[in-house]
C-alpha cells in the first residue's frame, strides 16, 4: 500500500478543520438568529430582574442598594430573577449607563458560556476542543433557546459544573480549606441562579463517597458544604421545594409513574430534540473517569422533575430538563473530546455520535426557520421548545405598546398609562411598565410617564405614582397646555385594574378633551389628550335614569363596590343595562359623544338607532350626533358578554376638526 509523501502529509496536517469551524459557526448563527428574530417579543419574566436592579440602584445609595438586593435573595416564596444578585445588580448597573431591555439576555448567554468553560475544565479538554461542546450545544434547540432568554433558566447547571470542577480538580483536592471555600461559593451561587442549581449537593455528596483518592479533610469539607445547603433549603422552603416534598409524600407508585413520564419526555421530540440525552446516556459508557458523578447527576435531575410531576403532570417542561441536558452534554463532550486515535469499534461510536450531532444541528436550524414563519401574534412561545402550560408566554400587545410609549417619550410627550402593577396577573406578568422603564431609564420615566396605582411593588418595584395623587398630578399636566397621550388596557381583568383604571379615566375626562385614536397594539387603546375640560353641549337633559356623564363598571366580585364600580347583577353571567333621558335642543346642535363599552351598545334617538357597536374588551370612540330643535328621547341599551362590564357616555360640544 503506497504511503503519502512528506509534502502530502504536511498538506493534510494544514487542512482547515471543517467540522470544528462549522460547529462553531452553526451555534453562533443559531443564537444570533434566535435573538434577532425574537426581537422584543419576549415574556415579561425576562425583564423583572433588570427593572428591580435599575430601580434599587436609582433610588438608593450604592451600599444600601446592594444590601436591599441581597435581602431579596433570601426573602422569597416564588423565586424569580428579582431574587438574584447577578440578575438585578448587573443589568441594573448597565441600565444606568445605557438603558436597554436586553442586558439580562446577554447576561444569560455569558453565564452559559462560563458554564461551558467549566465543562471544558472538568473534561480536561483544551480550548481547541471547544468545537465539541458547540456541536452538542447546537443539537439541543431548547438549550439554545434558553441560552438567549432573559430569565435564568439555562443557568441552573452552572453551580453543578462548578461543583464538578471542585470535586475533580487535583489542585483543589490538595487544599481542604480552599476546596471548602469554593464549595460554599458554589452553594451560594446556586441561590442566585435558576433553582435547579440548588441540587448541586448531589455532586458533593457523591464526591465525598466515591472520590476516595481525595484527602479525608477535603471530602469532609464537601459534606459540610452540602449540610449547609440542605439546612438552608429546608429551613427557608420556597414553593418549588414544597413541590418536591409533596412529590415524596405522593408515594412510590406515583413517583415511579412520573419518572417514566419524565424519561419518555426526554426521549421524545415534544420538549427538545431527543438526541443529546440518549447520546449522553450512551456516552457514560465511554467516560474513563468520574462517570458515577455524571450518572448520579443525571439521575438526581430526573428524580427532581419526577417528584414535581407526581404532584402536577404539567411540571414536565423543557426548562426543567435543561440541567439533565447539560449533564448529558458533558458526558458526550468527554466521550468525543477524549476519544483517542483508536480504530475499530472503539472509534466507531464517537464517529457515530459526531454524525448524529451534525444532523441534529442541521435539523434545529431548519426547525428554527419554520418556527419564525409564524408571526408573534400567532404563537405563544418566544422561541422554539420554550413552551409551558401556564406561563412564559409571548406578550405581543405589551411588547408593541412599550415601543410605542418609548417613541412618544422620545418625542418629549407626556404619557399617561391606565395600567399599573395590578393590571397584570402574578403568574405570568406582561411587564409593560418594566419594558418602558428599562428602555427609557429611571429619570425619563419619572418625568414623562404617569402610571398610577395603590402599590409600586410586585416582584419588583417601580416608580408608580400614588393613586391618591392622580388629580393633583393631572392638574399639573393639564396646566402645561401641551398635548399628551394616554394608553389603556381593554380587558376587564384583573379586578384591581378595572377599579384603579376607572379612577384615572374619570380624572382624565374632567381635565382633557379626549380623542380616541387607532389601537397601538393588540389589547390596548390610544387616547389623544388636549388640555382643558370638555365643553357641555347646548342641551337641556331632563328625566335621566342616571345623570350624565355615564361612567359605570361592573364586576362579579369588586373589592370596593360603589361609585364607578358596581357589583354585577347576574354574577358571572351576561346582563343588560338600559339608560334613557329626554333632551331639549333650543336650536339645531351638533354633539360629540364620547362612548365606551365592552360588549354590545345601541343608542337610539326618538326610537331610531343611530349608534350600534360591538366590541371585545373596553373600547372608546367618538360619535357625532346632530339634533334638530325640539324635544328628543334618548335611549341606550347595553349588553355584556360576561359578568364584567364597562360603559361610558359623555356628551360634549363638537370638537373642532384637527388640522
Secondary structure, 3 states (H helix, E strand, C coil): CCCCCHHHHHHHHCCCCHHHHHHHHHHHHHHHHHHHHHCCCCCHHHHHHHHHHHHHHHHCCHHHHHHHHHHHHHCCCCCCHHHCHHHHHHHHHHHHHCCCCCHHHHHHHHHHHHHHHHHHHHHCCCHHHHHHHHHHHCCCHHHHHHHCCCCHHHHCCHHHHHHHHHHHCHHHHCCHHHHHHHHHHHHHHHCCCCHHHHHHHHHHHHHHHHCCCCCHHHHHHHHHHHHHHHHHHHHCCCHHHHHHHHHHHCCHHHHHHHHHHHHHHHCCCCCCCCCHHHHHHHHHHHCCCCHHHHHHHHHHHHHHHHHHHHHCHHHCCHHHHHHHHHHHHHHHHHHHHCCCCCCCHHHHHHHHHHHHHHHHHHHHHHHHHHHCCCCHHHCCCCCCCCCCCCCCCCCHHHHHHHHHHHHHHHCCCCEEEECCHHHCCCCCCCCHHHHHHHHHCHHHHHHHEEEEECCCECCCECCCEEHHHHHHHHHHHHHCCCCEEEEEECCCCCHHHHHHHHHHHHHHHCCEEEEECCCCECCEEEEEEEECCCCCCCCEEECCCCCCCEEEEEECCCCCCECCEEECCCCCCCCEEEEEEEEEECCCEEEEEEEEEEEEEEEEECCEEEEEEEEEEEEEEEEEEEECCEEEEEEEEEECCCCCEEEEEEEEECCCCCC
